[in-house]
Amino acid sequence: MKRLAVVRVRGRVGVNSRIEDTLRMLRLTRVNHCVIVDDRPTYMGMLQKVKDYVTWGEVGAREVALLLRERGELEGGTRLTDAYVRENTPYSSIDEFAEAFVEFRAELADIPALKRVFRLHPPRKGYRKIKRSFAEGGALGYRGERISELLRRMR
């Protein structure tokens, strides 16, 4: 199994209610929000349903650590730090936790009070066409390992 980063690209105007419900179940309520899921069949079916509104791909420990360090937020609006991870988990740093997370030895819920939605900046240099799939030169749908480029631009 792999971890997938899912980023909402398109807004909510004119969205079918069933697709909007699926996006809500994925916790993607706004543009540029990102969640990390695994590739079990349930999530893959949800991603196929909302493929015209999101982009996704596989992430490694480096990308997860970048998201946690740059955009990780605790309840109350405080940033996630290495010190907080050290005090509240058996891991000594965000990087060590990210490595365990990617290898399915840990979950985001293991960090108490961590919000599981990452609110990202719009990408530097913008999205490519947001009404076309990634394979057609757009921004939507599956992009594999190239999601890391997008996440770095959105940090």
VODRENTOR-646020 format. One record per residue: residue number from 1; residue in one letter; x, z, y of N, C-alpha, C in turn. Coordinates in pm, 1 decimal, padded with zeros to 6 digits. Layout:
N
[atom NUM; "A"; [X; Z; Y]; [X; Z; Y]; [X; Z; Y]]
...
This chain:
155
[atom 1; "M"; [00083.2; 00000.0; -00119.2]; [00000.0; 00000.0; 00000.0]; [00087.1; 00000.0; 00124.7]]
[atom 2; "K"; [00027.3; -00047.7; 00233.8]; [00099.0; -00056.9; 00360.3]; [00015.9; 00005.0; 00471.1]]
[atom 3; "R"; [00081.9; 00039.3; 00579.1]; [00013.2; 00086.4; 00699.5]; [-00006.0; -00031.9; 00792.6]]
[atom 4; "L"; [-00123.4; -00038.7; 00854.4]; [-00156.6; -00147.7; 00945.5]; [-00189.5; -00091.3; 01082.6]]
[atom 5; "A"; [-00134.5; -00152.4; 01186.9]; [-00173.3; -00118.9; 01323.8]; [-00280.3; -00218.1; 01365.2]]
[atom 6; "V"; [-00391.1; -00168.4; 01419.4]; [-00503.4; -00252.3; 01461.7]; [-00522.6; -00230.6; 01611.5]]
[atom 7; "V"; [-00522.5; -00339.5; 01688.9]; [-00537.1; -00332.1; 01834.3]; [-00659.4; -00412.7; 01875.1]]
[atom 8; "R"; [-00746.8; -00352.1; 01955.2]; [-00862.8; -00425.5; 02006.1]; [-00817.7; -00512.2; 02122.2]]
[atom 9; "V"; [-00853.5; -00641.3; 02116.4]; [-00810.7; -00738.6; 02216.4]; [-00924.3; -00776.8; 02310.0]]
[atom 10; "R"; [-01044.1; -00788.7; 02257.8]; [-01157.4; -00836.6; 02337.7]; [-01253.2; -00723.8; 02371.1]]
[atom 11; "G"; [-01326.2; -00740.8; 02480.2]; [-01417.9; -00639.1; 02530.3]; [-01549.2; -00634.4; 02454.7]]
[atom 12; "R"; [-01648.5; -00566.2; 02516.5]; [-01772.7; -00539.8; 02444.4]; [-01890.9; -00622.2; 02491.9]]
[atom 13; "V"; [-01875.0; -00705.4; 02591.1]; [-01987.2; -00784.9; 02640.8]; [-02024.3; -00891.3; 02538.3]]
[atom 14; "G"; [-02151.0; -00894.2; 02499.8]; [-02200.2; -00996.3; 02407.9]; [-02162.5; -00976.3; 02263.2]]
[atom 15; "V"; [-02119.9; -00856.8; 02224.9]; [-02078.0; -00831.7; 02087.5]; [-02199.6; -00797.5; 02002.2]]
[atom 16; "N"; [-02209.2; -00857.0; 01884.9]; [-02314.0; -00827.1; 01788.7]; [-02311.9; -00677.7; 01757.3]]
[atom 17; "S"; [-02428.7; -00615.6; 01742.8]; [-02435.7; -00470.9; 01722.1]; [-02368.6; -00428.0; 01592.4]]
[atom 18; "R"; [-02372.7; -00510.9; 01488.6]; [-02306.5; -00474.1; 01362.4]; [-02154.6; -00473.1; 01379.1]]
[atom 19; "I"; [-02102.7; -00568.9; 01453.5]; [-01958.8; -00572.2; 01478.8]; [-01918.7; -00454.1; 01566.3]]
[atom 20; "E"; [-02000.5; -00423.1; 01666.3]; [-01972.6; -00308.5; 01753.4]; [-01972.4; -00177.8; 01672.9]]
[atom 21; "D"; [-02064.4; -00165.1; 01576.6]; [-02066.9; -00046.5; 01490.1]; [-01938.9; -00037.0; 01407.1]]
[atom 22; "T"; [-01893.4; -00149.3; 01355.7]; [-01770.4; -00150.2; 01276.3]; [-01651.0; -00112.4; 01363.3]]
[atom 23; "L"; [-01645.5; -00165.0; 01485.3]; [-01538.2; -00128.2; 01576.8]; [-01543.3; 00021.3; 01608.2]]
[atom 24; "R"; [-01662.1; 00076.5; 01623.0]; [-01676.9; 00219.6; 01649.3]; [-01628.0; 00300.6; 01529.3]]
[atom 25; "M"; [-01657.5; 00253.5; 01407.2]; [-01610.0; 00323.1; 01287.2]; [-01457.6; 00320.9; 01279.0]]
[atom 26; "L"; [-01397.8; 00214.6; 01329.2]; [-01251.4; 00205.8; 01334.1]; [-01193.3; 00283.6; 01452.6]]
[atom 27; "R"; [-01279.6; 00341.0; 01537.1]; [-01241.5; 00414.5; 01658.3]; [-01180.8; 00323.8; 01764.1]]
[atom 28; "L"; [-01217.6; 00195.7; 01763.1]; [-01168.4; 00100.8; 01862.7]; [-01280.4; 00073.7; 01963.0]]
[atom 29; "T"; [-01299.4; 00165.7; 02055.8]; [-01411.5; 00156.2; 02148.2]; [-01377.2; 00080.4; 02275.7]]
[atom 30; "R"; [-01249.4; 00062.0; 02306.0]; [-01208.8; -00005.9; 02429.3]; [-01095.6; -00104.3; 02403.0]]
[atom 31; "V"; [-01077.8; -00196.2; 02494.9]; [-00969.0; -00292.5; 02486.9]; [-00835.9; -00218.2; 02496.6]]
[atom 32; "N"; [-00736.1; -00263.8; 02423.1]; [-00600.4; -00210.0; 02418.9]; [-00591.2; -00074.9; 02348.6]]
[atom 33; "H"; [-00694.6; -00032.7; 02278.0]; [-00683.9; 00085.0; 02193.7]; [-00627.7; 00041.9; 02059.4]]
[atom 34; "C"; [-00550.0; 00130.6; 01999.0]; [-00482.7; 00100.0; 01873.2]; [-00505.0; 00214.4; 01775.1]]
[atom 35; "V"; [-00529.7; 00181.3; 01648.8]; [-00536.1; 00279.7; 01541.6]; [-00446.4; 00232.3; 01427.8]]
[atom 36; "I"; [-00406.4; 00326.9; 01344.4]; [-00326.5; 00292.3; 01226.7]; [-00409.6; 00325.4; 01103.9]]
[atom 37; "V"; [-00429.4; 00225.7; 01018.7]; [-00505.2; 00242.4; 00895.0]; [-00418.3; 00193.5; 00779.9]]
[atom 38; "D"; [-00464.1; 00216.0; 00657.4]; [-00392.3; 00159.2; 00543.9]; [-00467.5; 00035.7; 00494.1]]
[atom 39; "D"; [-00410.3; -00033.6; 00398.1]; [-00468.4; -00162.5; 00358.0]; [-00558.7; -00151.6; 00235.6]]
[atom 40; "R"; [-00633.0; -00041.4; 00223.8]; [-00728.9; -00031.2; 00113.0]; [-00843.8; -00129.5; 00137.1]]
[atom 41; "P"; [-00914.6; -00169.7; 00034.0]; [-01017.9; -00273.9; 00046.4]; [-01126.7; -00242.0; 00149.1]]
[atom 42; "T"; [-01161.1; -00115.5; 00166.7]; [-01263.3; -00078.9; 00264.2]; [-01221.2; -00120.4; 00404.5]]
[atom 43; "Y"; [-01099.0; -00082.7; 00442.2]; [-01049.4; -00118.5; 00574.9]; [-01030.4; -00269.4; 00588.3]]
[atom 44; "M"; [-00983.9; -00334.5; 00482.7]; [-00961.4; -00479.4; 00490.3]; [-01093.7; -00552.5; 00513.2]]
[atom 45; "G"; [-01202.6; -00506.6; 00449.5]; [-01333.6; -00566.3; 00473.1]; [-01378.2; -00546.6; 00617.2]]
[atom 46; "M"; [-01352.4; -00427.5; 00671.7]; [-01387.5; -00401.1; 00811.2]; [-01307.9; -00492.0; 00905.1]]
[atom 47; "L"; [-01179.5; -00510.8; 00874.8]; [-01096.2; -00596.0; 00960.2]; [-01141.1; -00741.5; 00953.9]]
[atom 48; "Q"; [-01182.1; -00787.8; 00836.1]; [-01233.3; -00924.8; 00826.4]; [-01360.8; -00941.2; 00909.0]]
[atom 49; "K"; [-01441.6; -00837.2; 00914.2]; [-01566.1; -00843.5; 00990.2]; [-01540.1; -00851.6; 01141.0]]
[atom 50; "V"; [-01437.9; -00781.4; 01189.3]; [-01411.4; -00776.0; 01333.3]; [-01291.5; -00861.4; 01374.3]]
[atom 51; "K"; [-01252.2; -00955.6; 01290.0]; [-01131.1; -01033.8; 01313.8]; [-01132.8; -01112.9; 01444.2]]
[atom 52; "D"; [-01252.1; -01137.5; 01500.8]; [-01260.7; -01212.1; 01626.2]; [-01249.5; -01121.8; 01748.7]]
[atom 53; "Y"; [-01220.8; -00993.8; 01728.1]; [-01209.8; -00898.9; 01839.1]; [-01082.4; -00816.3; 01835.4]]
[atom 54; "V"; [-01009.5; -00820.3; 01724.2]; [-00889.9; -00736.9; 01708.7]; [-00773.9; -00820.5; 01654.5]]
[atom 55; "T"; [-00655.2; -00762.8; 01661.4]; [-00539.1; -00818.6; 01594.3]; [-00474.9; -00706.2; 01514.5]]
[atom 56; "W"; [-00410.9; -00740.2; 01401.7]; [-00350.0; -00636.4; 01318.5]; [-00232.2; -00691.5; 01240.8]]
[atom 57; "G"; [-00150.4; -00598.7; 01191.9]; [-00034.9; -00634.5; 01110.6]; [00032.2; -00509.8; 01056.3]]
[atom 58; "E"; [00129.3; -00530.3; 00967.1]; [00198.6; -00419.3; 00903.4]; [00298.0; -00356.5; 00999.8]]
[atom 59; "V"; [00305.6; -00222.8; 00996.0]; [00401.1; -00150.5; 01079.5]; [00493.9; -00068.7; 00991.6]]
[atom 60; "G"; [00615.6; -00050.2; 01040.9]; [00713.9; 00032.2; 00973.8]; [00731.4; 00163.8; 01047.7]]
[atom 61; "A"; [00825.7; 00242.0; 01001.6]; [00849.6; 00373.9; 01060.2]; [00892.8; 00363.5; 01206.4]]
[atom 62; "R"; [00967.3; 00259.1; 01238.5]; [01014.6; 00243.0; 01376.9]; [00898.8; 00224.8; 01473.5]]
[atom 63; "E"; [00801.4; 00140.7; 01436.5]; [00686.6; 00116.0; 01524.0]; [00597.0; 00238.9; 01533.0]]
[atom 64; "V"; [00577.7; 00308.8; 01420.0]; [00495.2; 00429.8; 01421.2]; [00559.9; 00535.5; 01509.7]]
[atom 65; "A"; [00691.3; 00552.5; 01499.4]; [00762.0; 00649.6; 01583.7]; [00749.7; 00611.7; 01731.2]]
[atom 66; "L"; [00759.8; 00481.5; 01762.0]; [00743.8; 00436.1; 01900.5]; [00604.9; 00469.4; 01953.1]]
[atom 67; "L"; [00501.2; 00442.3; 01873.0]; [00364.6; 00474.8; 01915.2]; [00347.5; 00624.9; 01936.0]]
[atom 68; "L"; [00395.3; 00704.6; 01842.1]; [00380.1; 00849.2; 01854.4]; [00455.5; 00904.1; 01975.2]]
[atom 69; "R"; [00576.0; 00854.6; 01996.2]; [00658.5; 00905.5; 02106.1]; [00605.7; 00860.3; 02242.4]]
[atom 70; "E"; [00570.7; 00732.8; 02255.5]; [00530.2; 00678.8; 02385.0]; [00382.8; 00703.6; 02416.4]]
[atom 71; "R"; [00295.2; 00695.1; 02315.9]; [00151.4; 00699.2; 02339.7]; [00079.7; 00808.6; 02262.1]]
[atom 72; "G"; [00152.1; 00891.2; 02186.3]; [00089.6; 01000.5; 02112.1]; [00036.5; 01105.8; 02208.1]]
[atom 73; "E"; [-00089.1; 01143.6; 02191.7]; [-00152.7; 01236.2; 02284.4]; [-00224.1; 01345.6; 02205.3]]
[atom 74; "L"; [-00210.0; 01467.8; 02252.9]; [-00277.4; 01581.3; 02191.7]; [-00407.0; 01608.7; 02266.6]]
[atom 75; "E"; [-00497.5; 01681.9; 02203.3]; [-00620.0; 01719.8; 02271.6]; [-00582.8; 01799.9; 02395.2]]
[atom 76; "G"; [-00650.0; 01771.8; 02504.9]; [-00614.5; 01834.6; 02631.5]; [-00527.1; 01745.2; 02716.7]]
[atom 77; "G"; [-00486.8; 01629.9; 02662.7]; [-00413.0; 01531.0; 02740.7]; [-00262.8; 01549.6; 02746.6]]
[atom 78; "T"; [-00204.6; 01641.6; 02667.8]; [-00059.7; 01657.9; 02670.4]; [00006.0; 01559.2; 02574.5]]
[atom 79; "R"; [00131.0; 01524.4; 02602.5]; [00204.0; 01427.8; 02521.6]; [00257.0; 01492.8; 02393.8]]
[atom 80; "L"; [00271.4; 01412.6; 02291.0]; [00331.2; 01458.1; 02166.2]; [00482.8; 01459.5; 02183.1]]
[atom 81; "T"; [00547.6; 01568.8; 02144.1]; [00693.0; 01581.1; 02157.2]; [00754.0; 01619.6; 02023.0]]
[atom 82; "D"; [00886.2; 01602.6; 02014.2]; [00958.7; 01645.7; 01894.2]; [00941.7; 01796.2; 01872.7]]
[atom 83; "A"; [00942.6; 01872.0; 01981.2]; [00928.5; 02017.9; 01970.1]; [00793.4; 02055.1; 01909.7]]
[atom 84; "Y"; [00686.4; 01986.9; 01950.3]; [00553.7; 02016.2; 01895.3]; [00549.0; 01982.9; 01746.2]]
[atom 85; "V"; [00606.7; 01869.9; 01707.9]; [00609.7; 01830.7; 01566.6]; [00690.4; 01932.5; 01486.5]]
[atom 86; "R"; [00803.8; 01977.2; 01540.8]; [00889.0; 02074.9; 01472.9]; [00815.5; 02207.7; 01450.9]]
[atom 87; "E"; [00736.9; 02250.5; 01551.3]; [00667.8; 02379.7; 01541.2]; [00545.7; 02375.4; 01450.3]]
[atom 88; "N"; [00476.1; 02262.9; 01444.5]; [00345.7; 02258.0; 01378.1]; [00342.2; 02179.9; 01247.9]]
[atom 89; "T"; [00453.2; 02121.0; 01207.4]; [00458.7; 02046.8; 01081.4]; [00588.9; 02081.5; 01009.7]]
[atom 90; "P"; [00600.2; 02045.9; 00883.3]; [00727.4; 02070.0; 00813.7]; [00837.4; 01969.7; 00850.5]]
[atom 91; "Y"; [00810.5; 01878.6; 00943.3]; [00907.8; 01776.1; 00981.4]; [00980.6; 01817.6; 01108.3]]
[atom 92; "S"; [01107.3; 01776.3; 01120.4]; [01189.4; 01822.0; 01232.5]; [01181.2; 01732.5; 01354.7]]
[atom 93; "S"; [01125.5; 01611.7; 01340.2]; [01116.8; 01522.3; 01456.2]; [01006.0; 01419.0; 01434.0]]
[atom 94; "I"; [00975.0; 01347.0; 01540.0]; [00875.1; 01240.4; 01531.1]; [00923.8; 01131.1; 01436.8]]
[atom 95; "D"; [01054.1; 01100.2; 01442.4]; [01109.3; 00995.8; 01355.2]; [01096.0; 01033.1; 01207.7]]
[atom 96; "E"; [01124.3; 01157.9; 01174.4]; [01113.4; 01203.1; 01035.5]; [00967.1; 01199.7; 00990.0]]
[atom 97; "F"; [00875.4; 01241.4; 01078.2]; [00733.3; 01236.7; 01044.6]; [00688.9; 01091.7; 01024.3]]
[atom 98; "A"; [00733.3; 01000.8; 01110.3]; [00694.8; 00859.7; 01100.1]; [00742.5; 00800.3; 00967.3]]
[atom 99; "E"; [00862.7; 00836.4; 00924.9]; [00915.2; 00788.8; 00796.6]; [00826.2; 00837.0; 00682.1]]
[atom 100; "A"; [00787.9; 00964.1; 00684.9]; [00701.3; 01019.2; 00580.5]; [00561.8; 00956.5; 00586.6]]
[atom 101; "F"; [00513.3; 00928.4; 00705.9]; [00380.8; 00868.7; 00724.2]; [00375.5; 00728.7; 00663.3]]
[atom 102; "V"; [00477.0; 00650.0; 00687.2]; [00480.2; 00513.3; 00634.5]; [00491.2; 00513.1; 00482.0]]
[atom 103; "E"; [00556.5; 00615.7; 00427.1]; [00570.7; 00626.8; 00281.2]; [00454.0; 00702.6; 00217.2]]
[atom 104; "F"; [00347.1; 00729.3; 00293.5]; [00225.7; 00796.3; 00245.9]; [00250.5; 00938.1; 00196.7]]
[atom 105; "R"; [00354.1; 01005.8; 00250.7]; [00376.5; 01146.6; 00220.8]; [00314.0; 01235.2; 00327.7]]
[atom 106; "A"; [00264.9; 01174.9; 00435.5]; [00202.5; 01250.4; 00544.8]; [00091.4; 01165.9; 00604.8]]
[atom 107; "E"; [00002.1; 01231.8; 00677.0]; [-00106.9; 01164.3; 00747.0]; [-00104.9; 01207.3; 00892.5]]
[atom 108; "L"; [-00166.8; 01129.8; 00980.2]; [-00173.5; 01167.6; 01121.4]; [-00247.5; 01299.9; 01139.1]]
[atom 109; "A"; [-00341.0; 01330.1; 01050.0]; [-00415.9; 01455.3; 01057.8]; [-00327.0; 01576.8; 01030.5]]
[atom 110; "D"; [-00205.7; 01556.7; 00977.1]; [-00114.0; 01667.9; 00953.0]; [-00057.8; 01724.5; 01082.9]]
[atom 111; "I"; [-00064.4; 01647.9; 01191.9]; [-00024.0; 01699.5; 01322.7]; [-00149.7; 01753.6; 01388.6]]
[atom 112; "P"; [-00160.6; 01886.5; 01403.9]; [-00283.9; 01942.7; 01459.8]; [-00306.6; 01895.2; 01603.0]]
[atom 113; "A"; [-00432.0; 01866.3; 01634.5]; [-00478.0; 01829.0; 01768.9]; [-00429.7; 01690.7; 01814.1]]
[atom 114; "L"; [-00373.2; 01610.2; 01724.4]; [-00330.4; 01475.5; 01762.8]; [-00450.1; 01382.1; 01766.8]]
[atom 115; "K"; [-00465.2; 01309.3; 01876.7]; [-00569.7; 01207.6; 01883.6]; [-00523.9; 01088.8; 01801.3]]
[atom 116; "R"; [-00613.3; 01033.5; 01720.5]; [-00574.8; 00926.5; 01628.3]; [-00589.4; 00788.2; 01688.9]]
[atom 117; "V"; [-00627.3; 00781.7; 01815.6]; [-00635.4; 00653.9; 01887.0]; [-00523.9; 00652.2; 01989.6]]
[atom 118; "F"; [-00447.4; 00543.4; 01990.4]; [-00339.6; 00528.1; 02086.9]; [-00389.2; 00436.3; 02198.6]]
[atom 119; "R"; [-00389.8; 00487.5; 02321.7]; [-00435.0; 00408.9; 02436.3]; [-00313.5; 00336.4; 02493.5]]
[atom 120; "L"; [-00305.6; 00207.2; 02469.7]; [-00188.0; 00129.2; 02507.4]; [-00207.2; 00062.2; 02642.4]]
[atom 121; "H"; [-00094.2; 00026.1; 02704.1]; [-00096.3; -00056.4; 02824.4]; [-00131.7; -00199.0; 02785.0]]
[atom 122; "P"; [-00182.9; -00279.2; 02878.1]; [-00194.5; -00422.4; 02848.5]; [-00054.7; -00479.2; 02821.9]]
[atom 123; "P"; [-00043.1; -00579.8; 02737.7]; [00090.6; -00628.8; 02702.3]; [00161.6; -00694.2; 02821.0]]
[atom 124; "R"; [00290.4; -00667.8; 02831.7]; [00370.9; -00736.7; 02932.7]; [00367.1; -00885.5; 02901.0]]
[atom 125; "K"; [00354.6; -00967.8; 03000.7]; [00338.3; -01114.0; 02989.3]; [00201.2; -01152.4; 02932.8]]
[atom 126; "G"; [00113.6; -01055.7; 02910.4]; [-00024.1; -01083.0; 02870.8]; [-00041.8; -01124.0; 02726.0]]
[atom 127; "Y"; [-00169.2; -01135.2; 02687.7]; [-00204.0; -01188.6; 02556.9]; [-00196.7; -01339.8; 02565.5]]
[atom 128; "R"; [-00182.0; -01402.8; 02449.1]; [-00205.5; -01546.0; 02447.7]; [-00356.1; -01563.2; 02445.0]]
[atom 129; "K"; [-00407.7; -01677.8; 02418.8]; [-00552.1; -01702.9; 02424.5]; [-00629.2; -01601.2; 02341.1]]
[atom 130; "I"; [-00725.5; -01530.8; 02403.7]; [-00795.1; -01423.8; 02331.5]; [-00919.8; -01472.6; 02259.9]]
[atom 131; "K"; [-00938.7; -01602.8; 02254.0]; [-01051.8; -01656.1; 02177.8]; [-01005.6; -01738.3; 02059.0]]
[atom 132; "R"; [-00876.3; -01735.6; 02032.4]; [-00822.1; -01810.8; 01919.0]; [-00745.0; -01718.6; 01826.4]]
[atom 133; "S"; [-00736.6; -01757.8; 01701.0]; [-00663.6; -01676.6; 01604.2]; [-00513.6; -01688.5; 01628.6]]
[atom 134; "F"; [-00440.0; -01594.4; 01575.2]; [-00295.4; -01594.4; 01590.8]; [-00234.5; -01720.9; 01529.8]]
[atom 135; "A"; [-00290.3; -01766.8; 01418.9]; [-00239.5; -01887.2; 01352.3]; [-00258.3; -02011.5; 01438.4]]
[atom 136; "E"; [-00359.0; -02010.6; 01526.1]; [-00384.7; -02124.9; 01614.3]; [-00316.7; -02109.7; 01749.6]]
[atom 137; "G"; [-00230.3; -02010.6; 01764.3]; [-00160.8; -01990.1; 01890.3]; [-00229.9; -01891.1; 01982.0]]
[atom 138; "G"; [-00326.6; -01816.6; 01930.9]; [-00398.9; -01718.9; 02010.6]; [-00351.5; -01577.3; 01984.1]]
[atom 139; "A"; [-00440.8; -01481.0; 02008.4]; [-00403.6; -01340.3; 01995.7]; [-00480.8; -01266.6; 01886.9]]
[atom 140; "L"; [-00580.0; -01328.1; 01825.6]; [-00670.0; -01256.4; 01735.0]; [-00627.5; -01265.5; 01589.2]]
[atom 141; "G"; [-00676.5; -01170.2; 01508.5]; [-00659.5; -01177.6; 01364.7]; [-00527.5; -01122.6; 01315.2]]
[atom 142; "Y"; [-00495.3; -01158.3; 01192.0]; [-00377.7; -01105.8; 01123.6]; [-00251.0; -01168.8; 01178.0]]
[atom 143; "R"; [-00151.4; -01085.6; 01210.5]; [-00023.7; -01138.1; 01258.4]; [00095.8; -01083.2; 01182.2]]
[atom 144; "G"; [00072.7; -01006.6; 01076.4]; [00181.5; -00961.8; 00989.6]; [00282.9; -00874.5; 01060.8]]
[atom 145; "E"; [00410.0; -00899.6; 01033.3]; [00519.1; -00820.8; 01090.9]; [00531.2; -00841.1; 01242.2]]
[atom 146; "R"; [00475.3; -00948.0; 01294.7]; [00488.8; -00978.2; 01437.4]; [00405.7; -00885.0; 01525.0]]
[atom 147; "I"; [00328.8; -00794.4; 01464.2]; [00255.1; -00694.9; 01542.5]; [00352.4; -00603.5; 01616.0]]
[atom 148; "S"; [00471.8; -00584.9; 01560.6]; [00569.2; -00496.4; 01624.9]; [00610.9; -00549.0; 01762.1]]
[atom 149; "E"; [00619.9; -00682.3; 01776.0]; [00651.7; -00741.2; 01907.1]; [00542.7; -00706.4; 02008.2]]
[atom 150; "L"; [00417.5; -00720.0; 01967.2]; [00305.7; -00688.4; 02056.4]; [00306.4; -00539.5; 02092.8]]
[atom 151; "L"; [00328.0; -00452.5; 01996.0]; [00328.1; -00308.9; 02023.4]; [00440.5; -00269.7; 02119.1]]
[atom 152; "R"; [00556.5; -00333.5; 02104.9]; [00665.7; -00305.3; 02197.4]; [00630.9; -00348.6; 02339.3]]
[atom 153; "R"; [00559.9; -00461.6; 02352.2]; [00518.0; -00508.9; 02485.4]; [00409.3; -00421.0; 02544.6]]
[atom 154; "M"; [00335.9; -00346.4; 02460.1]; [00224.7; -00264.3; 02507.0]; [00260.3; -00117.2; 02520.5]]
[atom 155; "R"; [00382.0; -00077.9; 02490.9]; [00416.5; 00064.7; 02492.9]; [00393.3; 00122.7; 02628.4]]
